[in-house]
Amino acid sequence: MWIRTQDKKTLVNVRKIYINKVFKIVSIIGEIASSDSLPITLEEYESINSATVELDSIQNFISEHPTKVYEMK
């Protein structure tokens, strides 16, 4: 799935998307498809709840538009 990062500067093809929390920073992370490179931060949030809402939006988008690019909000 193609996702454009929050800063709109990077377009990545991800194979896995997950929420990660380090100290007070909550992020949605994407593992790049067909690559052994390091995961990329797609967006940062103030809370786990906010990140979960965005992850739900990504899931719904995949269901409805499997061939389109999702833009992080």
Secondary structure, DSSP 8 states (H G I E B T S, - for coil): -EEE-TTSS-EEEEEEEEEEEETTEEEEEEEETT--S--EEEEEESSHHHHHHHHHHHHHHHHH-TTS-EE--
